[in-house]
Amino acid sequence: MKPLPLEDHRLTAADFVDAVRDNDLVYFCLSVGDADAQVIVLPLGPDGIRRVIVVDAGVTDKVIDLLDTLEQVGLISFANPADATIALVVATHPHHDHIAGMAQLFQARGEHVAEVWEPGFFHTAASYQNMLREIGTRTNIVYTQPTSGMHRFFGQVAVTVLSPSIHLRNRFDTYGVEINDSSISLRIEHPARALADLASLGGQSNWAANPASATLILGGDAQTLSWSFVATDFPFLAASGSAQARAIAAATGNRDLLSADVFKVSHHASKHGVNLELVERIHPAITLVSSTASGTKYGFPHTVSQEAIREALDPVASKLNPATGLPKDHKSDAELRIFYTSDTTTAPDSPDAGSFGLLLRGRRRELWRFGDRPTQSVDFSRAKLWT
């Protein structure tokens, strides 16, 4: 279902680069049609260097162009390969719409990459084989096939692998797993607890969360089978009066381990990517979807998924309007803070709202749009802040 245009008066032209602070986590979800390309700019490190994480590059050029732009405005630097400015590249799974630009990325900036994660689901596609060849020629890159529960800290930022579950990983070459369910999905927290704080939590460090942090879940193309394992690997911790429950609540901030402030919806909001229960557990304040508006081969986003997301955020199915006896109307997507890379605006000629930029500063969240189309590079001079 094509989303309604965003009200143009809610988008205010402003200086995006000037708005970025040293301790901000900056998340970009690029407008690339029914593909995925994401870039995360980490906070300034103690060595005075900002590094980035790239999650998928489903098209050629656009990720590289964004990295070049970030360097031009002084947010990052590729002057010294030893700085490993690209701290991590994640290829969530071997589908072409997620890795088509990966080989090109390594050709352009491979000497600046420290780590690469991909699920290890073998595929004969040329884009996957070319990516592996590029990785294999570089001795500076640490190559990893992660599974659920892996934690990696980048200064103040904690990255947790939610999927694939080890149960699915062990079936990649045996009973068979649908390629989308091999996808790496991530939970990103900023600022995470300092290691000194973790040491004082008495054995609960794996559950530790900073109640003042912002969290993102990036779903990749994980589908409902994969999410069913995630739901058990990262359980909802029911409250009780026991000493152990109180200790866990103190360590986690009494939060569901799958709750998040921002959810990048899996599989372009396909009917196989999300369901009501998953979105209810995540219950995001901001929901982002990378997909075209309509008319594509697969018809993303699927109406049933859109309705599940809306129902999770604004339950109406069990609530009747006393005046009519019918279910109450949903709020609009914009009111529920559900946004699509394919959004247009109510301005004359319905221009594209374009790629997302999120500034995360503790509990503060700023959503920016850049007015680009899938074939255009991000231009910070066109940035507008959603108000």
C-alpha positions as CSV (number, residue, x, y, z in Angstrom):
1,M,0.0,0.0,0.0
2,K,1.4,3.4,-1.0
3,P,1.9,5.6,2.0
4,L,0.2,9.0,2.1
5,P,2.4,12.0,1.3
6,L,4.1,13.7,4.3
7,E,2.9,17.2,5.2
8,D,5.5,19.5,3.7
9,H,5.2,22.0,6.6
10,R,6.6,19.3,9.0
11,L,9.9,19.3,7.1
12,T,12.1,22.3,7.9
13,A,15.3,23.1,5.9
14,A,18.3,23.2,8.3
15,D,22.0,22.6,8.5
16,F,22.5,18.9,9.0
17,V,26.2,18.9,9.4
18,D,26.1,21.7,12.0
19,A,23.5,19.7,13.9
20,V,25.9,16.7,14.4
21,R,27.6,16.6,17.8
22,D,30.7,14.7,18.7
23,N,28.8,12.2,20.9
24,D,26.0,11.6,18.4
25,L,25.4,8.3,16.7
26,V,24.4,9.1,13.1
27,Y,22.3,6.5,11.2
28,F,21.6,6.7,7.5
29,C,19.1,4.5,5.7
30,L,19.5,5.3,2.0
31,S,16.7,5.5,-0.6
32,V,17.7,2.7,-2.9
33,G,14.3,1.3,-4.0
34,D,13.6,-2.3,-3.0
35,A,17.2,-2.7,-1.8
36,D,19.1,-1.9,1.4
37,A,22.1,0.4,2.1
38,Q,22.8,1.8,5.6
39,V,25.7,3.7,7.1
40,I,26.3,4.4,10.8
41,V,28.7,7.1,11.8
42,L,30.0,6.3,15.3
43,P,30.6,9.0,18.0
44,L,34.0,10.6,18.1
45,G,36.4,8.1,19.6
46,P,39.0,8.9,22.4
47,D,41.6,9.0,19.6
48,G,39.8,11.9,18.0
49,I,38.6,9.7,15.0
50,R,35.0,9.0,13.9
51,R,34.5,5.7,12.3
52,V,31.7,4.2,10.4
53,I,29.8,0.9,10.0
54,V,28.3,0.0,6.7
55,V,25.3,-2.4,6.7
56,D,24.6,-3.6,3.1
57,A,25.3,-1.9,-0.1
58,G,22.5,-3.0,-2.4
59,V,23.4,-0.6,-5.2
60,T,26.7,0.6,-6.6
61,D,28.0,4.1,-5.9
62,K,25.5,5.5,-3.4
63,V,27.3,4.2,-0.3
64,I,30.7,5.3,-1.6
65,D,29.3,8.7,-2.5
66,L,27.9,9.1,1.0
67,L,31.3,8.2,2.5
68,D,33.0,10.7,0.2
69,T,30.5,13.4,1.3
70,L,31.0,12.6,4.9
71,E,34.7,13.1,4.4
72,Q,34.2,16.3,2.4
73,V,32.2,17.9,5.3
74,G,34.8,16.8,7.9
75,L,32.9,14.2,9.8
76,I,35.3,11.3,8.8
77,S,38.7,11.0,7.2
78,F,40.3,8.5,4.9
79,A,43.7,10.1,5.1
80,N,45.4,7.2,7.0
81,P,44.5,3.6,6.3
82,A,45.8,2.6,9.7
83,D,42.9,4.5,11.3
84,A,40.5,1.8,9.9
85,T,37.8,4.4,9.3
86,I,35.4,1.7,8.2
87,A,35.3,-0.2,11.5
88,L,32.9,-2.8,10.2
89,V,31.1,-3.9,7.0
90,V,28.0,-6.1,7.4
91,A,26.7,-8.0,4.4
92,T,23.5,-9.2,5.9
93,H,22.9,-12.0,3.4
94,P,23.9,-12.9,-0.2
95,H,20.9,-11.5,-2.1
96,H,21.9,-9.1,-4.9
97,D,19.7,-6.2,-3.6
98,H,21.8,-6.1,-0.4
99,I,25.4,-6.7,-1.7
100,A,25.4,-5.5,-5.4
101,G,27.7,-2.6,-4.4
102,M,30.0,-4.5,-2.0
103,A,32.8,-5.5,-4.4
104,Q,32.9,-1.9,-5.6
105,L,33.0,-0.6,-1.9
106,F,36.0,-2.9,-1.2
107,Q,37.7,-1.8,-4.4
108,A,37.3,1.9,-3.4
109,R,37.9,1.7,0.3
110,G,39.0,-1.8,1.2
111,E,42.3,-0.7,2.8
112,H,40.3,1.3,5.3
113,V,38.1,-1.7,6.4
114,A,38.8,-3.4,9.7
115,E,36.2,-6.1,9.9
116,V,33.6,-7.8,7.7
117,W,30.6,-9.9,8.9
118,E,28.4,-12.0,6.6
119,P,26.4,-15.1,7.6
120,G,28.2,-17.7,5.6
121,F,25.3,-18.8,3.5
122,F,26.9,-20.0,0.3
123,H,25.5,-18.6,-2.9
124,T,26.6,-18.8,-6.5
125,A,25.5,-15.2,-7.4
126,A,28.3,-13.2,-9.0
127,S,27.9,-10.3,-6.6
128,Y,28.5,-12.7,-3.7
129,Q,31.5,-14.4,-5.3
130,N,33.0,-11.0,-6.3
131,M,32.6,-9.7,-2.7
132,L,34.3,-12.8,-1.2
133,R,37.2,-12.4,-3.7
134,E,37.7,-8.8,-2.7
135,I,37.7,-9.6,1.0
136,G,40.1,-12.5,0.5
137,T,42.7,-10.4,-1.2
138,R,43.0,-8.0,1.8
139,T,45.1,-9.0,4.8
140,N,43.9,-6.0,6.9
141,I,40.3,-7.4,7.1
142,V,39.1,-9.6,9.9
143,Y,36.4,-11.9,8.4
144,T,33.6,-13.3,10.7
145,Q,30.4,-15.3,10.3
146,P,28.5,-14.2,13.5
147,T,25.5,-15.8,15.1
148,S,23.0,-14.7,17.7
149,G,24.2,-13.4,21.0
150,M,27.6,-12.1,19.8
151,H,28.4,-8.7,21.3
152,R,30.9,-6.3,19.8
153,F,31.8,-2.9,21.4
154,F,32.9,0.1,19.3
155,G,33.7,2.6,22.1
156,Q,30.4,3.8,23.5
157,V,28.4,1.7,21.0
158,A,27.3,-1.9,21.6
159,V,26.4,-4.1,18.6
160,T,24.5,-7.3,19.4
161,V,23.8,-10.0,16.7
162,L,20.2,-11.1,17.0
163,S,20.2,-13.5,14.0
164,P,20.9,-15.9,12.5
165,S,20.4,-18.2,15.4
166,I,23.0,-20.9,15.8
167,H,20.2,-23.4,15.2
168,L,19.6,-21.9,11.7
169,R,23.4,-21.5,11.1
170,N,24.0,-25.2,11.6
171,R,21.3,-26.0,9.0
172,F,22.6,-23.8,6.2
173,D,24.2,-26.8,4.5
174,T,22.1,-29.6,5.7
175,Y,18.3,-29.3,6.0
176,G,18.2,-26.1,4.1
177,V,17.3,-22.6,5.2
178,E,15.6,-19.9,3.1
179,I,18.2,-17.4,2.1
180,N,16.4,-14.5,3.8
181,D,16.4,-16.4,7.1
182,S,20.2,-16.5,7.0
183,S,20.1,-12.7,7.3
184,I,22.1,-10.9,10.0
185,S,19.9,-8.7,12.1
186,L,21.5,-6.3,14.7
187,R,20.6,-4.5,17.8
188,I,22.7,-1.3,18.3
189,E,22.8,0.6,21.6
190,H,24.3,4.0,22.2
191,P,25.6,4.9,24.7
192,A,26.2,1.4,26.1
193,R,27.3,0.8,29.7
194,A,31.0,1.4,30.2
195,L,33.0,-1.8,30.8
196,A,33.8,-0.6,34.3
197,D,30.1,-0.5,35.0
198,L,29.6,-4.0,33.6
199,A,32.2,-5.3,36.0
200,S,30.1,-4.1,38.9
201,L,26.9,-5.8,37.9
202,G,27.7,-9.2,39.5
203,G,27.4,-11.6,36.6
204,Q,24.6,-9.9,34.8
205,S,26.7,-8.2,32.2
206,N,25.1,-10.0,29.2
207,W,21.8,-8.4,30.2
208,A,23.1,-5.0,31.1
209,A,21.5,-2.0,29.3
210,N,21.9,1.7,29.9
211,P,18.4,3.1,30.6
212,A,19.6,6.4,29.1
213,S,20.6,4.9,25.8
214,A,19.0,4.8,22.4
215,T,18.6,1.5,20.6
216,L,18.1,0.5,17.0
217,I,17.1,-2.9,15.5
218,L,18.2,-3.4,11.9
219,G,16.2,-6.3,10.6
220,G,18.0,-7.2,7.4
221,D,15.8,-9.5,5.4
222,A,15.1,-11.9,8.4
223,Q,11.7,-13.5,8.1
224,T,9.3,-15.0,10.6
225,L,11.2,-18.3,11.0
226,S,14.4,-16.4,11.9
227,W,12.5,-14.1,14.2
228,S,10.9,-17.1,16.1
229,F,14.4,-18.1,17.1
230,V,15.3,-14.5,18.0
231,A,12.2,-14.3,20.3
232,T,13.5,-17.3,22.3
233,D,17.2,-16.4,22.2
234,F,16.3,-12.9,23.6
235,P,13.4,-13.6,26.0
236,F,10.9,-11.2,27.6
237,L,11.9,-11.2,31.3
238,A,8.7,-11.2,33.2
239,A,8.8,-9.3,36.5
240,S,8.6,-11.1,39.8
241,G,9.6,-10.5,43.4
242,S,12.5,-12.9,43.4
243,A,16.0,-11.6,44.2
244,Q,17.2,-12.8,40.8
245,A,14.4,-11.0,39.0
246,R,15.2,-7.8,40.8
247,A,18.9,-8.1,39.9
248,I,18.0,-8.7,36.2
249,A,15.6,-5.8,36.3
250,A,18.3,-3.5,37.8
251,A,20.8,-4.6,35.2
252,T,18.5,-4.2,32.2
253,G,16.5,-1.2,33.2
254,N,13.5,-3.6,33.4
255,R,13.1,-3.6,29.6
256,D,12.3,-6.3,27.0
257,L,15.5,-7.4,25.4
258,L,13.9,-6.8,22.0
259,S,12.5,-3.4,22.7
260,A,14.0,-0.6,20.6
261,D,13.6,3.1,19.9
262,V,14.1,2.6,16.2
263,F,13.2,-0.4,14.0
264,K,14.4,-0.7,10.5
265,V,11.7,-3.2,9.3
266,S,13.0,-6.4,7.9
267,H,12.6,-7.5,4.3
268,H,11.2,-4.3,3.0
269,A,8.0,-4.8,5.1
270,S,7.1,-8.0,3.2
271,K,4.3,-10.3,4.5
272,H,7.1,-12.7,5.5
273,G,9.3,-10.2,7.2
274,V,7.3,-9.0,10.2
275,N,4.2,-10.0,12.2
276,L,2.1,-8.3,14.9
277,E,3.8,-10.1,17.8
278,L,7.3,-9.0,16.7
279,V,6.4,-5.3,16.4
280,E,4.6,-5.4,19.7
281,R,7.7,-6.6,21.4
282,I,10.0,-4.1,19.7
283,H,7.4,-1.3,20.0
284,P,9.6,1.3,18.3
285,A,9.2,5.1,18.6
286,I,10.3,5.4,15.0
287,T,9.7,2.7,12.3
288,L,11.7,2.9,9.0
289,V,11.0,0.9,5.8
290,S,13.2,0.7,2.8
291,S,11.0,0.0,-0.2
292,T,9.5,1.5,-3.3
293,A,6.0,2.9,-3.2
294,S,4.3,0.5,-5.6
295,G,4.5,-1.2,-8.9
296,T,7.5,-3.4,-8.4
297,K,7.9,-7.1,-8.9
298,Y,7.3,-8.1,-5.3
299,G,4.8,-5.3,-4.4
300,F,6.7,-4.2,-1.2
301,P,5.6,-3.0,1.2
302,H,2.8,-5.5,1.7
303,T,-0.5,-4.2,3.1
304,V,-0.8,-7.0,5.7
305,S,2.6,-6.0,7.2
306,Q,1.8,-2.3,7.2
307,E,-1.4,-3.1,9.1
308,A,0.4,-5.3,11.6
309,I,2.9,-2.5,12.3
310,R,0.0,0.0,12.7
311,E,-1.9,-2.3,15.0
312,A,1.1,-2.9,17.1
313,L,1.7,0.8,17.6
314,D,-1.9,1.9,17.8
315,P,-4.2,-1.0,18.7
316,V,-7.7,-0.6,17.3
317,A,-8.8,-4.2,16.4
318,S,-10.2,-4.8,19.9
319,K,-11.4,-1.2,20.5
320,L,-14.8,-0.1,19.2
321,N,-16.0,3.5,18.6
322,P,-19.0,3.8,20.9
323,A,-20.7,6.1,18.4
324,T,-20.6,3.6,15.5
325,G,-19.9,0.2,17.0
326,L,-17.0,-0.1,14.6
327,P,-13.3,-0.3,15.2
328,K,-11.6,3.1,15.7
329,D,-9.6,4.5,12.9
330,H,-5.9,4.2,12.9
331,K,-3.7,7.3,13.2
332,S,-1.8,8.2,10.1
333,D,1.7,6.6,9.5
334,A,3.3,10.0,10.1
335,E,1.5,10.3,13.4
336,L,2.7,6.9,14.4
337,R,6.2,7.8,13.1
338,I,6.2,5.2,10.4
339,F,8.3,6.4,7.5
340,Y,9.3,5.0,4.1
341,T,12.3,5.7,1.9
342,S,9.6,6.1,-0.9
343,D,7.8,8.8,1.0
344,T,6.7,11.8,-1.0
345,T,5.6,15.2,0.3
346,T,2.6,17.5,-0.2
347,A,4.8,20.2,-1.8
348,P,4.1,21.0,-5.4
349,D,5.0,18.1,-7.8
350,S,5.1,15.7,-4.8
351,P,8.9,15.5,-4.5
352,D,10.6,12.5,-2.9
353,A,11.3,12.9,0.9
354,G,14.4,10.6,0.2
355,S,17.0,9.0,2.5
356,F,16.8,9.1,6.2
357,G,19.3,10.5,8.6
358,L,18.9,9.9,12.3
359,L,20.8,11.8,15.0
360,L,20.7,9.8,18.3
361,R,21.9,11.6,21.4
362,G,20.9,9.4,24.4
363,R,17.1,9.6,24.5
364,R,17.0,12.4,22.0
365,R,16.1,11.5,18.4
366,E,16.2,13.8,15.3
367,L,14.9,12.5,11.9
368,W,16.2,14.2,8.8
369,R,15.3,13.7,5.1
370,F,17.5,14.5,2.1
371,G,15.1,14.7,-0.8
372,D,17.0,12.3,-3.0
373,R,15.7,9.6,-5.4
374,P,17.1,6.1,-5.5
375,T,19.4,7.1,-8.4
376,Q,20.7,10.2,-6.7
377,S,23.4,10.8,-4.2
378,V,22.7,12.2,-0.8
379,D,23.1,16.0,-0.8
380,F,23.4,17.5,2.7
381,S,22.4,21.0,1.4
382,R,18.9,19.6,0.8
383,A,18.5,18.3,4.3
384,K,15.2,18.9,6.1
385,L,14.4,18.2,9.7
386,W,11.1,16.4,10.6
387,T,9.3,18.5,13.3
